[in-house]
Amino acid sequence: MGRVTSTDRRGALRIGTGLALTPLAGCATAGSGREPRPARQPRRAPAPGPRAFPGLPAQIAHSPRGRHEVALTFHGQGDPATARALLGEAERAGARVTVLAVGTWLDEHPALARRVLDGGHDLGNHTLRHRSINSLPEAEAYAEITGCADRLRRLTGGIGSWFRPSRAERATPLVARLARRAGYPHVLSYDVDSLDFTSPGAPAVTRKIAAEVRPGSVVSLHFGYADTVAALPAVLDELDRRGLRAVTTTELLT
């Protein structure tokens, strides 16, 4: 007889529970003459919000904690199928990532906000329309930050854990100040740029990360690029070979 797995046990439990409950539900309806109440939907807690990390700079590109961990951070835009594939690949390997979502992308694919959080990942703000935020006038730059924050709040109950400027590695002092005004104590930068958005091929993406990553690194990657999906298993294997664990940015800095 084959080995009984936990999946088999859970399936049997569900079947057994369904068989046991069906007569009770039928009896209650027939006996009372009342319509059964609709099942109450589970209430989801609001998403985690931004945190201040005392002693860390306003713009964070690397963790000083000294643990063998890294943060893989993804610019959230592009084909939702690619996003789901990347999240699934990370989860199969036991990795957790950080997704900085573009507001208009969330407008088009609102379910992905909860998909990220339900997978145990960090979700953050990458501006409303992914414009060159550092070159915008103050009012427009602030609207880019708060516009995405509003969408995150509507979809998840919170404004996201992080803010990353669009089309820039670092924020100008003005944009960093505007981010703090919007509720983000830190700007999330990075110390490893995979350059996956140049579509150099999956091996090149893997080599670039492998050459630069070290404990505490924050790696910049993107949804929407086939090379990134193809490279991720090799990237995760390389991290594992070096004893580095891929965690959320919040975990990396806590």
Secondary structure, 3 states (H helix, E strand, C coil): CCCCCHHHHHHHHHHHHHHHHHHHHHHHHHHHCCCCCCCCCCCCCCCCCCCCCCCCCCEECECCCCCCEEEEEEEECCCHHHHHHHHHHHHHCCCCCEEEECHHHHHHCCHHHHHHHHCCCEEEECCCCCCCHHHCCHHHHHHHHHHHHHHHHHHHCCCCCCECCCCCCCCCHHHHHHHHHHCCCCEECCCEECCHHHCCCHHHHHHHHHHHCCCCEEEEEECCCHHHHHHHHHHHHHHHHCCCEEECHHHHHC
